Amino acid sequence: MNQKQMQYFVTVYETQNIQAAADQLFVTRQGVSKVIRLLETELGQVLFARSSKGVTPTDYAVALLPHARQFLEACTAISGLHTLAAQSHSVVTVYAIDHI
């Protein structure tokens, strides 16, 4: 599993609609469905019960949600470390002595 799959999962979970999730993610409905199906295959569990009105998360999806959010937060934090490391090279420290 990867960051894209987890982001799609969380978005579908929150919207409870694949088309609405696709609109938020700026991708096609088919793209979201494919990623969710691949994730379900990888996990060996159905994540959503699909109907004409949308999707309903399964018990497994409810249990997975906090872990998926934590995973996405960790990915964001790791990306932030790269930015922080880049900033450390451009920091200039100036010392001034007010008495001689």
Secondary structure in CASP SS format (residue, H / E / C, confidence):
PFRMAT SS
TARGET T0000
AUTHOR 0000-0000-0000
METHOD secondary structure of the structure
MODEL  1
M C 1.00
N C 1.00
Q H 1.00
K H 1.00
Q H 1.00
M H 1.00
Q H 1.00
Y H 1.00
F H 1.00
V H 1.00
T H 1.00
V H 1.00
Y H 1.00
E H 1.00
T H 1.00
Q C 1.00
N C 1.00
I H 1.00
Q H 1.00
A H 1.00
A H 1.00
A H 1.00
D H 1.00
Q H 1.00
L H 1.00
F C 1.00
V C 1.00
T C 1.00
R H 1.00
Q H 1.00
G H 1.00
V H 1.00
S H 1.00
K H 1.00
V H 1.00
I H 1.00
R H 1.00
L H 1.00
L H 1.00
E H 1.00
T H 1.00
E H 1.00
L H 1.00
G C 1.00
Q C 1.00
V C 1.00
L C 1.00
F E 1.00
A E 1.00
R E 1.00
S E 1.00
S C 1.00
K C 1.00
G E 1.00
V E 1.00
T E 1.00
P E 1.00
T C 1.00
D H 1.00
Y H 1.00
A H 1.00
V H 1.00
A H 1.00
L H 1.00
L H 1.00
P H 1.00
H H 1.00
A H 1.00
R H 1.00
Q H 1.00
F H 1.00
L H 1.00
E H 1.00
A H 1.00
C H 1.00
T H 1.00
A H 1.00
I H 1.00
S H 1.00
G H 1.00
L H 1.00
H H 1.00
T H 1.00
L H 1.00
A H 1.00
A H 1.00
Q H 1.00
S H 1.00
H C 1.00
S C 1.00
V C 1.00
V C 1.00
T C 1.00
V C 1.00
Y C 1.00
A C 1.00
I C 1.00
D C 1.00
H C 1.00
I C 1.00
END
